[in-house]
Amino acid sequence: MMYVFLSFLVFNLIAFFSPKRLVPIEIYATYVFAYAYGGTTMVLKMIAFPGYAGFYT
């Protein structure tokens, strides 16, 4: 289990510190898409599963 945690930490640090060639509009569009996708998924889960909303109250 420690190996999984350590490899997760190492790979995330590599991804965080690697140089990225994105212009600000691409970063903004990615954030907006992720936020909208997450919100839509949550709403659809609340509609499909009535007990799902209990986790957020």
Buried (B, 14 or more C-beta within 10 A) or exposed (E): EEEEEEEEEEEEEEEEEEEEEEEEEEEEEEEEEEEEEEEEEEEEEBEEEEEEEEEEE
